[in-house]
Amino acid sequence: MYRYDSYDHRFLEERVAQYRDQVRRRLAGLLSEDEFKPLRLMNGLYLQLHAYMLRVAIPYGTLSSRQLRMLAHIARRYDRGFGHFTTRQNIQFHWIKLEETPDILADLATVEMHAIQTSGNSFRNTTADPWAGAAVDEIEDPRPYCEIIRQWSTLHPEFSFLPRKFKIALSGAPSDRAAVRIHDIGLYLRRNEAGEVGFEVLVGGGLGRTPLLAETVRTFLPKRHLLSYLEAILRIYNQYGRRDNLYKSRIKILVQSLGIARLRDEVEAEWAAMDKEELSLPEDAIADMARHFPAMDPTPAPADGDAMRAALAAEPGFARWVEQNVAPHKVPGYAIVNISLKEPGATPGDCTGEQMELVADLADRYGKGEIRVTHEQNLVLPQIRRVDLLALWRSLASARLATANIGLASAIIACPGMDYCSLATARSIPVAQRLALALAPREREIGDLQIKISGCINACGHHHVGHIGLLGVDKNGEEFYQITLGGSADEHAAVGAIIGPAVKSDEIVHSVDTIVDVYLRLRADGERFPETYRRVGAKPFKEALYAAH
Amino acid sequence: MTQPEVMRLVTANRLRDGVPVYRTSDGWSPAIADARLVVEDAAEDFLAASQSGPRPLPVVAPYVVEAVVEAGKVRPLALRERIRAHGPTV
């Protein structure tokens, strides 16, 4: 992992001191709320329905065990004993007191964490593949580039007042586990015909009111030009992005209005005129950064063999968990372990302080002390010896962390919704809970199915790219849910289509059950939900869903 | 059956900890049962009075909420405000 240098430490200490004084002045009445609000937002502090909410950045979803223990401490000392992992690989604490926030930020700083740029019209946390450094299909580990982007984009003076927030995602593998195409800028590490590794650069993705997928602006960018090219894109956005209308201010609207060809021309012209050398990334600079993320020892771990086969036969729960939650690792004898935070009936993405402590301990005992957070609101232990899987599973099961549902219907993505969020127009969590409990008994028969729920049009629950997406809306004081079908956030990304009129909250379980029934009836062998939907179209789903209306 | 009259109350979040609070006759309370209810025509003046007083105000961004009294209990009309008053539903 990247470790702070003395400059980073000093900067963060000064920032905490500055914020502590701002809070003191606010509580003393020397700053009005209008004056203080932008300052607290710059430090990730929102005011929500029941309390302040602090959003802490987890850079590209990578945590050390020490950092996770600190998050557990914050959950217990300053919150109500839990935190909520988000679709941006961050964590939110929902029961925070303003007067305690300087101490929280000081605690975070001791483990090289902060909440800067988790709000406001700034660069947000770069999303990355949670299997980085471990995935079988990886071309190159994306984390060094994510860290380079983090350092470039943190407090960038030219881009401190962007038209709107700005999100970048980076995948080092052709299988997209970072939802690259729904980001303002998406980056895929690619190999060109000469065998060189560089980036495919995409621009203009985003969800919210106008869901759009990012389009390719450059098919291959040499690595050394990463920052200068990003800077060229940001300059064009900063210059032409709309500031007169909040709903039209994201770069996706600029791409939509100019067209990708014109945007490409603008970016390329800006880039051609720039001094690229100033931001050039020489090979040794990339190598220096890569040393923070050492490649795994390629020596295979001991084979699991007979003991594993016996355990799989003797423990059906373990066998199900291995089948569903454990993925192959690039080094033989190791595995990637996905920890579901989606126990049916629980709040998606929530994790107690005790659970965080346990995962941190297990990461130290079995996994070299490293944990990842996924945009699907789960955790990952990226390097576990297969011979340790049974012991790990038993420990996880003791803390209700061994739910074997990764990728299945009950592993629902949901934003906090109206139970916590001041922007929400409807609740998300109770709907997710009811759906998960209803679908769990037959989820293995259903297979891969991604249900995503947002409590408002801002789409933090990524509903547009759910196989089945639900958007909570308010109709004359009553909660309704608009259903979209056929979305996808992976390398076959697609925006779902609205199937028809929104349904009432008490009808939603029956409606989703009906959709699933149609899918099971019509699917061909091996066909996932989005493929069936694309093949058969909306009609049979619509007919079944609205037949009784 | 007669519909209960829709009244108005003023709510905000407490500055130091963000807790939802309700304007009473002489201050702020975290209990909605303590909220002072006024008729629609008096709501604007009540809100203005809630924002007056020595600085700093102990609350952030007061606003008016519609509510009725049912079985002796204050019930905001909007679900959002009921969740604010009574906590998450999960």
Interface residues (C-beta under 8 A of the other chain):
Chain A: R26 L27 A28 G29 E33 L47 Q48 L49 H50 A51 Y52 I96 K97 L98 E99 T347 M418 D419 Y420 A424 R427 I429 P430 Q433 D474 G477 E479
Chain B: N13 L15 R16 D17 G18 V19 P20 R55 P56 V60 A61 L77 A78 L79 R80 I83 R84 G87 P88 T89 V90
